[in-house]
Amino acid sequence: MEKTEKLSHAITELDNLMDYYEAVLRKRFPFTPKNRDFSSVARTLAAPAPEPEVEETPQEDFSGLDMKRLQFAVQNCTRCQLCKTRTNTVFGEGCTYKPLVMVIGEGPGEKEDLSGRPFVGPAGEFLDKWLAAIGLSRDTNTYIANIVKCRPPQNRDPMDEEKDACKAFLYQQIALVMPKAILCVGKPASMLMTGKTDATMASLRQKLFLYDYSIPMICTYHPAAVLRNLEWKAPVWEDLKKLRSIIFPPVRG
């Protein structure tokens, strides 16, 4: 039986019951009853139940985790769809306490996914040369990480929901590592870290930003992009020299 039919029967029974009580009461207390209108009751009962209000689930807080526990949380993360296709999570590598520079890229590629290490393919070898040119090395004074810890399929740019799911890990890494400066390589990393989502890479690399109001941050092209477009080698070198002047300020006599 349909919901409206059930309501109709219920209202009819209620109406008959009230007729009975009116007849009983009229014998002792004569009165003229008002016309009964149950239309508003029927509309209320027949209306669909309102959807319950669901509070937005806050992003999990990782601020209390040390590096070891944070890495364990990344290894077991299922916060976005990238967990379904990864071989390994790629947490980070290098000097984990007060490095001169923290390099932030966009995400692991195929070789990184297989090895669990950041920037180990051709782009990683190119990045190592960049760092060496200004006195940096992942072995001694540089820490390297990505904004997402799992490889996006076909090395595509991370989607917004993937970056949102992973960025809390990155922010805690920065808090634990405490770098002297940050180098963002590539547009996805640069946009996330600067908040300039509508800017071009050319405009981002020409500015000096501050992360958390205290850490100098420079943006430049991604090594993989430069390998495809060697014309960007000169702008990258200018950015690296700017970074060098921040971490190795000239001594004035």
N, C-alpha and C positions, 0 to 999 in steps of 0.2 A: 504494500500500500504506500502511495506517495505521501510525502511529508505534509503537503497541503490538505490531503484527504483526512489524514489523522487529526490535523488541527481542526478541520471542519466538524468531525464527529465529536471531538472534545468540547468544542464551543457549544454544539447542540445539546450535549449532555449537561453542560453547565447552565445553559439557558433553561432547560427543563427543570433542573434542580431549583433554580431561583424562582420559577413559576410556582413550584410546590410550596416553598417557604413563604412566598408572598400571599398565597391563598390561606395558609395557616395564620399568618400575622394579621391579615385583613379582617379575620373574624373577631380579633380582639382589639386591633388598632386600625380603624379604617383610614386609608390614605390613598393618594393617587400616585402610583409609581411612575418614575421617569422612563422614557425609552432607553433601553440598554444598547450601547454601541460597543461591540468588542473588536471593531476593525483595527484599532491601534494595537490591541493585544495580539491579534492575528499577524499584523505586519511585523511586530517585534519578534514573535516566536518563529515566523517563517523566514526572517532575514538570516543570511549566513553568519556564522559566528565570526567575530573579528579575529584577524590573524594576531597571534601573541607577539608582543614586542620582543625582539631578540637583540640583546646588547652585542655590540661589536667586540669580538675577542681581541684583547690587547696583544700586541706582539710580545713574544716571550722575552724576558729580560735575562741577558747573559752577563750583566755587569759584575756579578759576584764570582765569576769563574776565572781560575788561573789558566795559563796557556795549555797545560795538559788536559784539563777538563773541558776547555773550550774546543780543543781539537777532537776530543772524544764525542762531543755534542755534534760537531760537523760530520764526523764519520758515520754517525747514526741518524743524520737528519733526513726527514721525509717531508719537509715543509713545502716543497714544490715538485712539479712534474719531472725535473731533471734527475731526481733520485732513481727514476725508473730505467734510465738509459746509461747511467754512469758505470764505468769500470772501477774507478777509484775516486774518492774525493781528493781535492788538491787544496791543502790547508794553507801552506806558506813555507818559506825557507829563508835561512840566513841568520843574521845577527838578531837575536830576539830581545835584546835589552839595550835601549838607547843607541840604536844605529844612527849613523849620520843621515841616512836617507831610507825612507820606506817607499818602494815602488809599488804602485797599484795598477793592475791591468784589468781587463774586462772579464776574462774567463779562461779556463783551460782549453787547450786544443787536443788533438788526437794523441800526440806523444805525452802530453801532460796527464791526460786521462789514464793512459796505460801505466805511466811511471808513478803517478801520485805526487809529482814535483812540478812547481810552476816554472814556465819559461825555459824549457829544455830542448825545444825544437830549433829550427833555423832562426825564428824570431828571438828565442832566448839567447842563442849564441851571439846574435847581433846586439841584443841588449847588454850582454856582458862586455862587449867591446865599447859600448857607450860609457858604461860605468868605469871601465878601466881608464878611459881617456881623461876622466876627471878625478882619478884617485880613489875609486870606489870598487868594492867587490862584495858579492853575496857571501863570500867565505869569511869576511872580517868585519865589515862596517855597513852592510846594507841588508835590509829585509825586503822580501818580495812576496806579494800576495795578489789576489784577484777579488773583484767585487762579488762574483759568484764562485762557489767552490766545486761545482760539477760542470762537466762539459755540455754546452748547448749543442744539439744535433747539427751536423754539417758546419760546425764552428760559426753559426749565426750569432748575431748580437743577442745578449740576454734580454728577455722580455721584462716589462715593468714588474709583473707579479713575481718573477724569479729574483729580480734585484731586491724587491721589497722583502722577500722571504729570507734573503741571505745577508742583507746589509748589517743586521745587528751583530753578526759574527765579525764582520770587518771592523765595525766601530770598536768592538771590544779588543780586537787585535791591536788596533792603533793605541788604545788606552794602555794595554799591557806593554807594548813595544816602546812607546814614548820616543818616536823618532825626532831628530832635530829638524828634518824637513821631509816633505812628501813630494814625490814625482808621480803624477797621473799620466799614464800612457794610453792614448786612444780616447775616442769621443764618449763611449758609454761610461768609462770610469771618470772622465773629466766632468761630465754632466752630473753624475750622481754626487760626486764629492763637492762640487761647487754650487749645485742647485740651479745652475743655468741651463735649463732643459731646452731652451729655444736658441741657444747660441751656436755659432759655428766653431769648428776646431781652430780655425785661423784666428778668431777673436779670443778664444779662451787661452791660447798659448801666449798671447801678448800681455797677459795680466798676471799680477802676483796676488794670490789669495791667502787667506789665513784659515786654517782648519781649527775649529774650537777656539777661535780668537787668539791663538798662540803659536800654531805651527805653520811656518811658511809653506805654501803649496804652489807648485808650478805644473802646468799641463803641457803636453807635447804629443806629437803623433805616435801611433803605435809602431813598434819595430816591424811588424808584419806588413803594415801599410807602407812604410818607407821602403821595404824590400820590393814592393810592387811599383812604387813611384820614387825613384832615386832623387827627384828634384826636391824632395822634402828633407834630404840629408842636411842641407845648409841651415834651414830653420831649426832643425833638431839640435844642431851644434850650437846655435845661438842660445837655445833654451838650456842646454847642458852647461854652458859657460855661466849663465845667470844662476843656475843651481849651485855651481861651484863657488861663486862669489858669496853665496849665502852660507854654505857649510864651511868654507875656508875663507873667511873675510880677510882682506888684505891688512897687513900690519903696517901701521903708520908710525914712523919714527918721530 
